[in-house]
Amino acid sequence: MPTTPASSPPDSPPPISVLALSVPVAMGYVPLGTVFGFLFVQAGAPWWLALLASLVVFAGAAQFMMIPMLAAGLPVASIALATLVVNLRHVFYGLSLLHKLPAKALARWYLVFSLTDETYSVLTTLPPGTSTRQMVTVALLNQGWWVLGTLIGAVIGAQAQITLIGLDFALAALFAVLAVEQWRSAGSSAPLWLALLSYAAALVMLPRQALPVAIGISVAAGLVWPKIAPKEVAP
């Protein structure tokens, strides 16, 4: 009597392609990394220092902020403090990902280090049961796109004098794509409206600190928002 092939358990997560998840990030990170590498070299720094910054700092907007500060000769302590303030929002990101981070120390610490806005957005859309290897691969690919862009921009900046006007829009476009993906993954527009209303309220209350205030309001609302307990992530 013929037998049918065994099917996978109904609760097993569908197969995912980490490369497919990372490609939208690449479309923003490569051009933006190119802009960073170009501007960094144009400010008078060697090309290898731009590459090193993307390898050991990997802070996105904070790296752009670092360029005029380095050019002005500010001390490292001042640059480090400014970077801490700019990236303080990542503390809230990490708190919301505690149930997803793997137990293995090396993988856990790398995910903490490489947690950018875009990587956070991708990680939060991964299905329950996603393996540690897949999570780390997503983070590695995302940083790899930024490092690749930095290298391209640093080489161009060391060899030619050209303008890169317009490429800064790539980040806004990337955030729009990731917001739509988050909306589709959540199946509800409530988080999006909550974020928009929080920022609107923050602009009225404290215009100069609108972003951290909006983040605080959103986090406070998220703590009391009813949600389903997440499943454990496979180590």
Secondary structure, DSSP 8 states (H G I E B T S, - for coil): ---------TTS-----HHHHHHHHHHHHHHHHHHHHHHHHHTT--HHHHHHHHHHT--THHHHHHHHHHHTT--HHHHHHHHHHHTTHHHHHHHHTTTTS-SSHHHHHHHHHT--HHHHHHHTTS-TT--HHHHHHHHHHHHHHHHHHHHHHHHHHHH-----TTTTHHHHHHHHHHHHHHHHHHT-SHHHHHHHHHHHHHHHH-GGGHHHHHHHHHHHHHHHS----------
